[in-house]
Amino acid sequence: MRAALTVFWKEVRENLRDRRTVINTLLTGPLLAPLMFVLIINAAITRELDKADKPLPVPVAGAANAPNLVAALRRAGVEIKDAPADPERAVREQDVDLVLRIPAGYAEAWAKGDPAQVELVYDQSQRDAQGSVARLHGLLDAYAQQTGALRLVARGVSPNVTRPLVVAERDQSTAQARSGTLFGMLPYFFILGVFIGGMALAIDTTAGERERQSLEPLLVNPVGRGGILAGKLGATAAFAFTSLVLSIVAFSIAGRFLPTAKLGMSLELGASFALATLFVMLPLVVMLASLQTLAAAFAKSFREAQTYLSLLMFVPVIPTLLLSLFPLKTQSWMYAVPLMGQQVSIMRLLRGDPIAPYQLGLCFGATALAALLACLVTAWVYRSERLAISA
């Protein structure tokens, strides 16, 4: 135990001396992601809200064919503009978001009481135009329903005849639960923070020392390799855990600057969320630290270890992608899968959904067993005499 503590403090002191590494590990990683997240989300939300508050510019071709429709759109906050000569080309080249085209036969069909057709020209692949298209589509539908009701009243028929069924929506989601749709990537940022926090030290304590030819003198000391490995893993896990804590604190502060109230959402990252997140993430910190040390043990140089760990960094994103592409109902077995268990647990905590104590315990215990297995495999590799051989 004394040997492990000695190695632990040695690695911690040496890593703290490298100011560039400390800044990248404990400042840039945990703070840059929340900052970028807040800036991007803030810009996107503010932009969409500004567009919703401003008049909707709509180029209209053939406005003279439907003066009543054009007047109704103006009253609804639509800014009528002249349409380009070639609407399809203008939309494809993103000169305009959409074009409303009213054919010459609109007035004749309207006078007969037949359905009058209008054309909405847009490009569905342009995400920036989707809000404008949905807004105009809603206005056109509202105008059609209103006009249809007036036609029925003029004929002495109640408009309710056309609505035999009325759906009353009862949304059971809370403001905090709705925030899960916007902050679904938050668990991945926490896991990525753990990975980045221990990455530099895991490389330096194995591949770095091998490249500097300082690993062999350390291993020939009359100390068990298990104690040396415990010290190195402890230092790597300590930095990874510190990075996780800073990430949680940074996101809890950054969440205060997001305009979630304007969207009917609420982001609650209080003390209970932080403690529960740290509980389920603790065994994952040890597991990732062991896997990083194991991968670095097979590298003969610092650069080679960086390549291995860069590829290993893609592993934490797999559960996030799976749950995003195939949204599944949360089941108990998910808590027993490392990485997925943390993803599910943090998301439910973020949404404010109840989590049974046995589910948190299952997540902690299953990941702890995986971490123990990773530690045993790493210890087996450390017993090899080839570990100290330099490039």
N, C-alpha and C positions, 0 to 999 in steps of 0.2 A: 504494500500500500504506500509506503514511504517512497519507493522508487517511482510509482505511478504519479504521485504528487509532484515529485522533483521534475519529472519529464513534463508534466502538465504546466507547471509554472515556467519552465524553460521555454516551451513552445509559445506560451502566452506572451512572455516578455519579448521574445524575438519578433513575434508578429506585431506587437505594439510599437516596436522600434521603426518598422516600415510604415511611415506615415501615409504613403500613397496607397498601400494595401488597406490600411485601416479606414481611410476616407472612402475607398471604393466599397469596402465590405460593410461598414457600419453607418455610412452617411449616404453615399450615392445610391446604393441598392435600395435600402429601406425608404429613403425620402424621395428619390426621383420618380419611382412608380406612382406613389400617391399624388405627387405634384402633376405629373402628366395626365393621370386619370381625372383629376379635378379640372384641369384646364380643358381637356377634350370634352368631357361631359358638360361642363359649364358652357363652352362655346356652342355645342350642339343644341342644348336645351334653349339657350338664349336666342339662338338663331331661329329655331322653330317657333318659339313664342313670339318673337318679333314679326315673323312672317304671318302668324295667325292674327296679330293685332292690326297689321297694315292692310289696306285695300288689296284685293287679289287682282293682279293685272292679267287680263284675258284677251288675246287677239281674237277678234270675231270676223269671220268671212261671211258676208251676206247678212249683215245686221239689219238691213232695210227689209228683209223678208219676214222678220219677227220682231216688230217694235215693242210689243207687249212683253215678250220674253226678255229683251234687252233692258227694258225699263225695270222689270222685276229684279234682274241681276244687279243693276245699278243700286237699287234700294237695299239690296243685301250686302253691299260693300264691294262690289266688283268694279274694277276700273276697265272699261271697254276701250280696246285699242284696235288700230287697223291691223289686219292680218297680213302676213307676208305673201308674196306672189305664189310661192311654192311651200305650202304649210308642211308637207311631209319632209321636205329637205331641211327646212328651218328647224324642225323638231329633231331630226337625226343629227344635225350639226350643233345642236344645243344652243341655237340662237334664241329660242323661246322654249318654255317648259311645255306648253300645250297650245292648241288652236281649236276654237269652237267654230265649226263650219255649219251654216244654216242653208240648206239647199233651196233652190227657187220654188220647188213644189211644196214648201212648208205651209205657205198661206192657204193654198187650195185645200190641202188635207185638213188644215185646222178649221176652215170654213165648213167643210163637210162633216166635221165631228169625228173624222178618222184619226188614228194615231199619227201625229206629225213627227218626223224623224229629224234629229240633229246628229252631227258627227263630232266626236271628240278625238282629236288627233294628238297622240302623245307617245312617248317611248317608255315602256314599263321597266326597261333595264336602267333608266336614269333614276337613281334613288332620290336625288335632290328634287325631282319634279313630282314625286309620289304624293307629297302633302298637298300641293296645289291641285293635282288631279282629284284626289279624294274630296277636297273642299268644294270644287266646282261640281263634282258628281252629286254631292249631297244637296247643293243648291238646286240643281236641275231636278232631282227627285222630289224635293219639297215643292217646287213649282208645279210639277206634274200632278202631285197628289192634291194640291190646293185647287188647281184648275179642274181636275176630275170631280172633286167634291162639288164645285160650283155648277158644273154641268148637270150633275144629278139633282141638285136642289132646283135648278131651273126646270127640270122635268117632273118635279114633284116627288122625287125619290130621295129617301134618306141616305146620306153617305155611309151610314153604318151598315147598309146592306152589303157593301163591298168588303167589310171587315168582320167576317163571322168569328174570327179568333183574335183576341188581344193578348199579347204576351207581356206580363208584368215581371220585370227583371228584379231579382233580389241578390245583389252582389254580396257575397259573404267575406270577401277579402278585406283585410285591414290596410291601413296606410303603410304599416311596416311590412306586411306580406307582399304588397305590390312592389316594394323596393327590390325584391329578389329578382324581378325581371330586368332591372337596370344594373344591379351589382352582382350578377351571376359569376363574374370573373374574379371576385374578391378572394375566394379560397385559393385560387391558383396563384394570386399575387403573394399570399402568405407562404405557400409552399415554395414558390420561386425565391422568396426572401430567405428562407431557410437554406435553400440550395446555394444561393450566392454567398450567404454568410459564411458557410464552411468550405467553400470551394478553394479559395486561395490557400488556406492553411492545410487542407488535405493534400494538395499538390506539393506544397513546400516541405511538409514533414516526411514525405516519402520520396517522390520523384526528385524534388529539389535537393534534398540531402544526398540522394544517390548521385545526382549530377555534380554536386560540390565535393563528393567523396568524403562526406562526414557521417554517412549512415553506418558504414562498416565499423569505425571506431566506437560508435555508440552501441552497436550490437555485441561487440566483443567484451563489453563490461560484464562483470559477474552479477548480472541482474537478469531475471527471467524476461523473456521477450513479451510475455503476457503483461507484465508491468509497464514495459515501454509502450506497448500498443495501447494499453488503457490510458496512459498519460496523453498520448497523441490523439486518441479518439475523444478523450475528455475535453481537450483544448479545442478541437474542431467543433464538437457539439456545443461548447460554451459560446463560441462566436456565432454559430448558426442560431442558437437560442436567443442570443442578444439581438441579432438581426430580426428575428421574428417579433420580439417585444417592440422594437423600434417601428417595425412595419404596422403593427396593430395600433400603436400610439399615433403614428403619422396618419393613418387612415381615419382614426377617430377624430382627429383634429381637422383633417381635410374635409370630412363629411359635413362639418358645420358650414362650409362655404358653398355647398351645392344647393341649388334652388329646388330641392325636392318637394317643398310645400306647394309650389306652383303646379306640380304634376300630381298632387294628391298622394305623395309618398312620404315615408319617414324612415330615416336611417339611424338606427339606435345601436351604437357601439360603446356601451357603457362597461362598467367594471364586471358585471356578471358575464357579459359576452366575452370579454378579454380573458377572464379566468377559465371559462369553459373551453375556449379556443386553445389556450395554452395547455390545458389538461389533455385534450385529444391530440395535440400536435407534439407533445413531449416525446413519446416513443418514436414518432416519425422523424424527429430531429436526430435521434440516435441511429435510426435505420439509414437515413440519408448520409449521415457522417460516415458510417461504416462502409456503405456502398461507394462513396467518394474515395475513401482511403483504399478500398479494395481495388478500384479501377486505377488509382494512381500507383499502386504497388506493381502493376504489370507494365508501367511505362519506364523507359530507360532515361528519359529527359523531361524537363519541365514542359517543353512545348508539346511533346507527345502526350503527356498527362492532360494538358489543356484540351487536346483534341478528344481524348476519351471522355472527359467530364462534360465537354460541350455536347457530345452525343447523348450522354446520360441525362442531360438537362431536359431532353424531350420526353422522358418517361412520365414526369408529373403532369404533363398536359393531356395524357391519354384519357384519364377519367373525366376531365373537364369536357373534352370533345365528345366523348361517348354520351355524357348526360345532356349535352347541348343538342346533339344530333338525334338522340333517341331518349327524349324525356320520359322517364319511367317513374311509376309510383314508388315512393320510398319503402323499401322492405328491410326486414331485420338483417338479412344476409349481407346487405351492402355495407353495414357497419363492420363486418368481419374482413373486408377487403382493404388492405392498406392503400392509402391515397384516396380511394373511392370513399372509404369510411370518413375520412377527414373532410372530403368535399361535401358529402351529404350532411354531416353534422354541422359544419360551419354555415351551410346554406339554411338549414332549419333554424339555427340560432339567429341568423341574420333576418329571417322572415318572422321570427317570434313564435314559431311553431313549437309545441311541447315535445320534449325528448325524454323518454323514459331513462331512469338511471342505468338500467341494465344495457341499454343501447350505447350510452357513453362508455360504460364498462367494457362492452364487447369491442367497441372501436379501439379503446386503449389496450385491452388485453391482446387482441389479434395482432395489432401493429407491434406491440412489445415482443410477441413471439417471433415475428418477422425480423425485428431488430436484433433479437438474440441470435437468430440463425445467421444473419449477416455478420454479426460480431464473431461468431464461431468460425465462419468461413474465412474471414479476414485474419483471425488468429492462426488458422491453419496455414495460410499463405505466408504469414510472418515467420513461421518456423522454418521455412525453406531457406537453405543456405544461398540460393541464387538471388535472394532479396537484396543483399548487399553488393552484388556485382554491378559495377557502373558500366555505362555505355562504352 
